Amino acid sequence: MNRPRFVYFFCIFLTLYHLIARLGLSIDIQWHLDVGRDRMLTPPHVMILAGFPFCILFSLYYLFINTKDYKSGKEISGFKIFGFVAPGSVWMILLGMFSIGIGAIYDDYWHAQFGIDTTVITPPHMFTLFGGMLAEFASVLLVRDLMKYDTENQFRGKNVLAAILLWTLLLHGSFAFLNFIDPRAATISVFGFTTMLHLYFGPIVVIAILLIAKQWFDPKVIYILGGFTFVIQSAMFIFIPITVDILMGPSHTYRPGAPNTVWAAHCVTYLFVLVAFVFAKFDLANRPNLLVIVALLSDVIFSPFLPVFYPSKVGLLVTMANLVIAFLLLRLSIPLILKYFARILSSLESGIIEFKPRTKSLAILLVLLFITPVSAHDNNFEEGSGFDAPMRIEVEIDGIEVWVEFMLWPPKAPQSCEILLVAEDNESRIDKMWTEIVYLDDNGEVRMIQEFKQYPGQSIWFGENYFTFSGNQTLEIKASIAGEEFSDHITLEVDPPASIPVWLAWTLSSIWVFTIYAIPYFAAGMRRTLECEE
């Protein structure tokens, strides 16, 4: 096998695969916001999934060829695991693909237990998002590996491949923390203090991407990355809504409030091109304090294009306090990031790293992977009107049609269920909305009140009802209009609880994410060439 040529074409394939998948993800999130849920094989889903099997096949082919060459006595570098030899990047791609596959299965069960996701980060999405990012990270490493083979600069466009792959990683990482620029979670109270979590997670993604580019590649990659990001993020504002409109068929209708904010374009700071230029021009990698300041001040939380300008919402003092805390955390994180990237890069050195996972460790990982999906309820998912929720029920409040969208149907108890209240035609007469759960027991009537918050500038209210009891009960939907109270009601049959608590699902998913990123780091530190052993 002509190894350099195969690696080159593999890198091209990986770049196209991840680019198309990330564009598909961007369209898909907008589709869910503007139209709702849909069938499995929609065009954006095909964009996300089409390259998945080929990525696995090419990786396995490379693994088998490397193993064959190693056994024939050729000089091979990489990791030896269970007798198979391949570069660390290939093992990481396979691990990322495996995580995505398990996450997809897990996601189906998650919906059966806890309903439709209204946030980006959920336990199954942690498998798919961070598994995908691991595969992208490994693809960047494979391009770096290609440069080692291509000493005569035979293969063109390596810097472009690296820049595009870094953009996919930038978008994916920024998308993972999209929750923290959503009006519902941009500010979170922790022990009475209003936190703005995006001021840490947004800059840490930007800093990590720039440090990879600096540590692994020529400075040209940073400039290409900045320019490419500016062009493609700008294009998203125009073309994503157009694409959604083109893909709509006769069975689709826009949800109330559509078209929504193009979050995929907003999740990466619009100033990234400037940050990348300043980073490369003034060597901010060696000026960490200045790097953190630039990353913080350019964060999307300060973007004038967002629906809500959060600093003015929380006030100057709270914003400054969050900036100070974020600065300290980011400053402490930079040495750890550099150490991690340097260790991963060392895996490209000549020789074999024999990694022998212990049987007990593998058993624990298998438990982490399968305990949650197999313990879920049977999938009794019901599509609602327009495929946009498990159930949509129409009520009438003082002549106003209001859609009650349940993100889980039927609700379960004791468990939360997110609910949207959507008034027709951006009705502006409603001042306030809330719900009251009414349950009759032996001691009489139990009534639980849940206040709902309104989306900025839209006649949509959201809230999270906690159903304490299973069985028959009533959900009253109430509204304040011109100082008067009006209501309608829905009769519900609330199911028994899900078979796995939410906290356990989060714990298992968090451990899995930590594990898949820790394995390459610790494996790279276990360098033990076979020649030395012999």
Secondary structure, DSSP 8 states (H G I E B T S, - for coil): --HHHHHHHHHHHHHHHHHHHHHHHHHHHHHHHHT----SS-HHHHHHHTTHHHHHHHHHHHHHHHHHHHHTT----EEEETTEEE-HHHHHHHHHHHHHHHHHHHHHHHHHHH-S-SSS--HHHHHHHHHHHHHHHHHHHHHHHHHHH-TT--S--HHHHHHHHHHHHHHHHHHHTGGGGSTTTSSEEETTEEE-THHHHHHHHHHHHHHHHHHHS-HHHHHHHHHHHHHHHHHHHHHHHHHHHHH--TT----TT-S---HHHHSS-TTHHHHHHHHHHTTGGG-HHHHHHHHHHT-GGG-TTSSS-HHHHH-HHHHHHHHHHHHHHHHHHHHHHHHHHHHHHHTTSSSEEE----HHHHHHHHHHHHHHHHTS--------GGGSSSEEEEEEETTEEEEEEESSSS-BTTEEEEEEEEEGGG---EEEEEEEEEEEETTEEEEEEEE-EE-TTSSEEEEEEEE-S-EEEEEEEEEEETTEEEEEEEEEEEB---SS-HHHHHHHHHHHHHHHHHHHHHHHTT---HHHH-
